[in-house]
Amino acid sequence: QYRQNVLGEWKISKISTTMYVNGVETHTEEEGDYFNDLSFEFKSNGTLNVSGVESESMTWKIENGKMIFKNPQEEFAFDILELKKSSMILSIVDEEYEEGGNKYKIIGKMYFTRN
């Protein structure tokens, strides 16, 4: 049922990066403009076309509540935080490390809207 909702074309409305220290959110940064021209087309054959990006062979699938993007070099597994008819939010842990007895976690989120 997830799968049907994803098919078609999406745009990224914004990307946010949130820093957590010891599980507590400390700050969030948002960037929007850079991604305004990108459109993502999810095709039923499992391929993903990203306009404005050199079109390498990228695939997508949904598994265990995660959206998995794959290109020849690497694989990214995003948590699906929201998937509605016209909005989708994907989240991924960008970085996790310990320093000076503190635990740091940086979480990136991509906000998509339907064209």
C-alpha positions as CSV (number, residue, x, y, z in Angstrom):
1,Q,0.0,0.0,0.0
2,Y,3.0,2.2,0.7
3,R,4.3,1.5,-2.8
4,Q,1.3,2.8,-4.7
5,N,1.5,6.1,-2.8
6,V,5.1,6.7,-3.8
7,L,4.8,6.2,-7.6
8,G,5.0,9.3,-9.7
9,E,6.8,12.6,-9.4
10,W,7.9,14.5,-6.3
11,K,9.9,17.6,-5.4
12,I,12.0,18.2,-2.3
13,S,10.5,21.2,-0.5
14,K,13.2,21.3,2.2
15,I,15.9,19.4,3.9
16,S,16.6,19.7,7.6
17,T,19.5,18.6,9.8
18,T,19.0,18.1,13.5
19,M,21.7,17.7,16.1
20,Y,21.0,15.6,19.2
21,V,23.3,15.5,22.2
22,N,22.6,12.7,24.6
23,G,19.2,12.2,23.1
24,V,18.2,15.8,23.5
25,E,17.6,17.9,20.4
26,T,19.9,20.9,20.4
27,H,19.3,22.6,17.1
28,T,18.0,22.2,13.6
29,E,19.1,23.8,10.4
30,E,17.0,23.9,7.2
31,E,18.0,24.3,3.6
32,G,15.5,24.7,0.9
33,D,16.7,26.6,-2.2
34,Y,19.4,24.2,-3.3
35,F,17.0,21.5,-4.0
36,N,14.2,23.5,-5.6
37,D,14.9,22.3,-9.1
38,L,15.2,18.6,-8.3
39,S,12.3,16.3,-9.1
40,F,12.2,12.7,-8.2
41,E,10.3,10.3,-10.4
42,F,9.5,7.0,-8.7
43,K,8.7,4.4,-11.4
44,S,6.8,1.2,-10.9
45,N,9.8,-0.9,-12.2
46,G,11.8,0.2,-9.2
47,T,13.9,2.8,-10.9
48,L,14.3,6.3,-9.7
49,N,14.9,9.3,-12.0
50,V,16.2,12.4,-10.4
51,S,16.2,15.4,-12.7
52,G,19.0,17.9,-12.5
53,V,21.3,15.2,-11.3
54,E,23.5,13.2,-13.6
55,S,21.2,10.3,-14.0
56,E,23.0,7.3,-12.7
57,S,21.1,4.1,-12.4
58,M,19.3,4.5,-9.2
59,T,16.7,2.1,-7.8
60,W,14.2,2.4,-4.9
61,K,12.2,-0.1,-2.8
62,I,10.3,-0.1,0.4
63,E,11.2,-2.7,2.9
64,N,10.2,-3.0,6.6
65,G,8.9,0.6,6.7
66,K,12.1,1.9,5.1
67,M,12.7,3.6,1.8
68,I,15.9,2.2,0.3
69,F,17.7,4.1,-2.5
70,K,20.5,2.3,-4.3
71,N,23.1,3.4,-6.8
72,P,26.0,1.4,-8.1
73,Q,28.3,2.7,-5.3
74,E,26.1,2.7,-2.2
75,E,22.7,2.1,-0.5
76,F,20.8,4.5,1.7
77,A,18.0,3.3,4.0
78,F,15.6,6.1,5.1
79,D,12.9,5.8,7.7
80,I,9.5,6.8,6.3
81,L,8.2,9.3,8.8
82,E,5.2,10.2,6.7
83,L,3.7,9.1,3.4
84,K,0.5,10.7,2.3
85,K,-0.9,11.4,-1.1
86,S,0.9,14.7,-1.5
87,S,3.6,14.7,1.2
88,M,6.4,12.4,2.2
89,I,9.1,12.8,4.9
90,L,12.1,10.6,4.9
91,S,14.7,10.5,7.7
92,I,18.2,9.1,8.0
93,V,21.0,9.2,10.6
94,D,23.8,11.2,8.9
95,E,26.3,10.8,11.7
96,E,26.7,9.3,15.2
97,Y,29.7,9.7,17.4
98,E,30.9,10.1,21.0
99,E,33.1,12.8,22.2
100,G,34.0,13.9,25.7
101,G,31.5,11.5,27.2
102,N,28.7,12.9,25.1
103,K,26.7,11.1,22.5
104,Y,26.1,13.1,19.3
105,K,23.6,12.1,16.6
106,I,22.8,14.1,13.4
107,I,19.6,13.3,11.7
108,G,18.8,14.5,8.2
109,K,15.2,14.7,6.9
110,M,13.9,15.2,3.4
111,Y,10.5,16.7,2.9
112,F,8.9,15.9,-0.4
113,T,5.7,17.3,-2.0
114,R,3.8,16.2,-5.0
115,N,4.0,18.3,-8.1
